Amino acid sequence: MSGWLIFLIVVVALILLAYTVRIVKQYERGVVLRFGRLVGTRQPGLNLIIPFVDRMTKVSLRIVTTVLDPQEVITRDNVTVRVDAVVYFMVIDPVKAVINVEDYRQATIQLALTTLRSVLGQSELDELLAHRDQINQRLRQIIDEQTEEPWGVRATLVEVKDALLPETMQRAMARQAESEREKRAKIIHAHGEREAAETLAEAAEIIQSQPAALQLRYLQTLVEMAGERNSTIIPLTVDILAAFSNGSKMGISNSEDSQRNKDKELKQVQVH
């Protein structure tokens, strides 16, 4: 009989010990409630509580990473966008996370979804695509303001991962980008033509004022033509070319004078 009693006492002691000893890990804090009333928090290590009287809830202080479900959002300029986002948050006050909210993780995720739809609905498509950092910062601030003080949860980072546009919008944006590239190409080409014309005008003035420059340019052109090796070159000096030019001008002037003389003789014959 005494053996059974000792065995029973040992079993009861082990059960009480199991309910009494609590181990809190380094990244956790234990929130203790005694008869439903807050007693305090327990630090990492071995902790003892009153069995069947105290109840300890462990809260992790590590950063929680949550990928939000894709959301269909209508931007301020009436464009439907499918957005993916990720939220990083952590508990900074275990007491508030246990006392003030039933499930702080689910509450933070739902708040992040609502805030994401609200902020993107107030933004334009160009802002979402070009200034995503500002949108991420605004999302983090709004979520942090609503979770840190009442729930003891801090949103460390909110990132919009991807924004998927409809195919019609993608094609329209591609056409717009192509038109912008063509516009820049034409502007650059026009500027190049203007600079080339200005440079040619300056070169013509220099050659006109320096006859030797024309001779050098002529020789350089001959060298370039000789490098091709597929044509026959008959070199002529600039003086010969000038003589031909003057001769052609004189021939034209003589033909014009003779034509005028013939016209005068014809008029005289008609008068007689």
TAUR-V976849 format. One record per backbone hydrogen bond with DSSP energy under -0.5 kcal/mol. CO is the residue of the C=O (numbers start at 1). NH is the residue of the N-H. Records with the same first field share a line. If there is no record, write none. Layout:
CO=NH + NH
This chain:
1=5
2=6
3=7
4=8
5=9
6=10
7=11
8=12
9=13
10=14
11=15
12=16
13=17
14=18
15=19
16=20
17=21
20=49
22=24 + 47
23=25
24=45
25=28
27=61
29=31 + 59
30=32 + 42
31=57
32=39 + 40
33=35 + 55
34=37
37=34
40=32
42=30
45=24
47=22
49=51
50=53 + 54
53=35
55=33
56=58
57=31
59=29
64=66 + 89
66=68 + 87
71=73 + 83
73=75 + 81
75=78
79=75 + 81
80=166
81=73 + 83
82=164
83=71
84=161 + 162
85=68
86=159
87=66
88=156 + 157
89=64
90=154
93=97
94=98
95=99
96=100 + 101
103=107
104=108
105=109
106=110
107=111
108=112
109=113
110=114
111=115
112=116
113=117
114=118
115=119
116=120
117=121
118=122
119=122
120=123
123=76
124=128
125=129
126=130
127=131
131=135
132=136
133=137
134=138
135=139
136=140
137=141
138=142
139=143
140=144
141=145
142=146
143=147
144=148
147=151 + 152 + 153
148=152
152=92 + 93
153=155
154=90 + 156
157=88
159=86 + 161
162=84
163=165
164=82
166=170
167=171
168=172
169=173
170=174
171=175
172=176
173=177
174=178
175=179
176=180
177=181
178=182
179=183
180=184
181=185
182=186
183=187
184=188
185=189
186=190
187=191
188=192
189=193
190=194
191=195
192=196
193=197
194=198
195=199
196=200
197=201
198=202
199=203
200=204
201=205
202=206
203=207
204=208
205=209
206=210
210=213 + 214
211=214 + 215
212=216
213=217
214=218
215=219
216=220
217=221
218=222
219=223
220=224
221=225
222=226
223=227
225=228 + 229
226=229
233=235
237=241
238=242
239=243
240=244
241=245
242=246
243=247
244=248
245=249
246=250
247=251
248=252
249=253
250=254
251=255
252=256
253=257
254=258
255=259
256=260
257=261
258=262
259=263
260=264
261=265
262=266
263=267
264=268
265=269
266=270
267=271
268=272
